[in-house]
Structures are given as structure tokens and as C-alpha cells.
Amino acid sequence: MALKGTLKRWNADRGFGFIAPASGGHDLFVHISVFPHDGVAPRAGEALEYEFGRGKDGRPCAIRAWRPGSAPLPGHDSVRPRTRPRARSAPTIVLAAIVFVLVAVAYGHIERWQASDARQTSPVLAAEPGRVVQSINATPFRCDGRTYCSQMTSCQEAMYFLQNCPGTKMDGNGDGIPCEQQWCGGSAGR
């Protein structure tokens, strides 16, 4: 149903304005996209006919508008004026690129730091000075509360417990080699 009103205000730069209904009441939003594409720009103060509707946000608006005596847009059932998507501004793109580079650099530094930290903190177990037996990362041993040589099953296990587990009582002479009589001394440890 066509209603009558006057285009009270119009912002040509932004393409919208407000209609003052002839029957009175609140001004009604109107967008350039609901006018016929006849090459004549809307002007404040001109008489209009329009169809009332609601936008996607639920607010009242004109869903079609035209000058008396002309035809409205055919089949135009838009409930909300369409707006152009905003183009990304150059500063936003530059800022996004800078953030991306900083994150990539930080990630690389963290990866290198973790790798070097892992190399520095993985002790190597030795049965004899200069003889590498097993890396801590590949060991099947875990601290489980055992503290004495009689509870161990090998020199490697005793070395692991001595170097990594608190409260062990396996190095009586303090030379860093545990269980010398049972596992790590003489021919028994070799």
C-alpha cells in the first residue's frame, strides 16, 4: 500500500535521508537503493510516495520510494537498503602484514629456543667416563620412589635414578658412579 510523505532530509554523499509521513508520526529512514533508477537524485522537500517496511534490524524504513505520478521499482522487495562493502584501508592492510611478520618471527625464535633448551637440558648417562650409554629422552626409566642399589636392575637404571631422582642412596663414595659393587663397578657394569 502506497503512503504519502515529504523527503524531509537528504544526505547525497551517503545516499540516505528521512521521510516525514503525511499522516504524521516519526520520520522514516529511506535509502537511495529503494528509489527508481531514473537518473534524478532525490531532493529534500520533494513529495514522495513510499511503502512502509522494516529493515533487517527490525527498525521501520521505506522499502520502496518514488515521486507521485512515476512508477516504483518493479518487484523491489528489499527490506533493508544494500550498502557497499568497505574496502580495506591501506593502514589496516599494512598493520595486518606487520602483525603477521612479528608473529612468524616470534614463532621461529621460540622454536629455536626450545630446540636449544632441549639440547642443553638433556643429560647423557655414562657407565664410564667418556662412554655414552643412553640419552635421558630415550630412557624407559621413571622416578618411582626407589632409592637403593638393591632395587635397581642395571647400571643404566642406577645412573638414571642417581642423576634424576631425589633422595637416592646409591653413591656411597660420592664419585658420581652409583652401585659400584652391584651394577656399575668392575666387570659387572660392563
N, C-alpha and C positions, 0 to 999 in steps of 0.2 A: 504494500500500500504506500503510495507516494504522499509524503508530508511536505509542507512548505516552510521555508525559513530564509534567513539572510546570512550571507557569509560575513560574520562579524569581524574576524581577524584572519589574516593570511600571511604565512611566512614563506615567501617564494624560494628563499635559499634552502630551506629544509623540506619544503613540499608538503606542508600541512597547515591546517587552520581550524577554526571553530565556527559552527553554525549556531545562530540564535534562532530557536524554533519559533514560528509564527504563533503557535498556541501557548507560548511561554514555557518557562522551566529552565533547567540548566543548559548551558552551552554544550554542543555536541562535537566531538572530535571528528575531523574529516581529513583524509589523506589524498594526495594528488592521484594515486593509483585508482581511485574509485570514480574519477571524472572521465567523460568521453575523451578519446584521443583526437580532438578536432583542431588542435593547434592553437586554441585560445586558452591562455592561462587564467586561472581563477583570480578574481579581484575582490578585495574587501568591499563590502557594501552592496554587492550584487545579490539579486533574488535567486534562490535555488529551490529545486525540488530534490528530495532525497528519500532513501529508505533507511529505516532505523534497524540497527542490529547490535550485536555485542562482539567485541574482539576476543581473541583467544585468551586474553587476560580477564575476561568477564565484564569489562567496562563497556558502557554504551558508546556507540560510534555510528557514523553513517557508512553503510556498506555499498551504497550507490549514490551518486550525486550528479545532477545535470541542471542546465538552465531551462526555465519554463519554455515550452514550445520545441525543445530539441529532445532527442531520444537518449535514454540512459544507455550505459554499456550493456550490450545483449548478454544475457546469461551470466553476468558477473555476480557470483555469489560469495565473493571473498568476505570472510568475517573479520579479517584483520589486514590492514594495509601491509604490503610487502615492502621490505627495506633492503637496500643493497648490503651485502656482507661487507664489513670493513676490511680494507686491505691492511695487511700488517705494515706497520711503520718501520722505517729503516732502523731507528734506535732499538726497537723491540727485537728485530732480527739480529742485530749486532750483539745485543745483550745476551740473547739466547746462545749465539755462537761462542761468546766468551765463557759463559757458564759451562757449556759442553766441553770446551777445551780444558778448563780448570778441573772439571770432574775427571776427565780422561787422564790428565797429568797426575792428579792426586791418586787415582786408582793405580797407575803404574808405579808410583813411589811406594804405595802401600804394599803392592805385590813384591817389589824388590826388597823392601824392608822385612817382610815376613819371610822371604826366602833366605835372606842373610841371617836373620834371627834364628831360623831353624837350623842353619849350618853351625852357628855359634853355640847353640844350646843342646845339640845332640851329642852327648858324651859317647866315647868309644870305650868299650870294655876291653881289657887286655889280660891275658893269662900270664904273660911275662912282659917285662918292659920291651917295647918295640914290636910286639906281636899282636896284631889286631884280631880279635875273635869275632865280635858281633856288634853291630850298631844297636843303640837303645831303641830306635824306631822299629827295628825288625825283631825285637825280642818277644818271646812268648811269656815272659815273666811279669808279674804284677806284685806290688807290695800288698801282702795279705796278713801281716802281723807276725810272721816267723822272724826270729832273731838269732837263732843258734845254728852252728855248723851241722849239728846232727839232724836239723830239719831240712837241709839242702839236699839236692840230688846231683849237683855238678859244680865245678869251679865257676862256670859261666853264671849259674844261678846265684852262687855266693857273691860274685863280683857285682852283679846287678843289685842285690839286696844291700851290700855294703855301700855302694855309691848312691843309691836312690831311695832307700827306705830308712826311716828314723828308728833309732833305738836298737840297732843291730849290735850283737856282741860276738863278732866273728874275726876281729883283727887284734889279737892279744898283744902283739909287739908294736902295733901302730905303723907298720911299713906299707900299708895300702893293699896288701895281699891277704885276703881272708882265708880261713880254713886251711892253713898251710899243712897241717898234719893229715886232714881228712881228704881234701879235694885239690888244693892249688899248690902243693909243695912237692918236691922230689919228683918221682916218676908217676905219682897218682894224678897230677894235674895235667900231664902232657898226653 
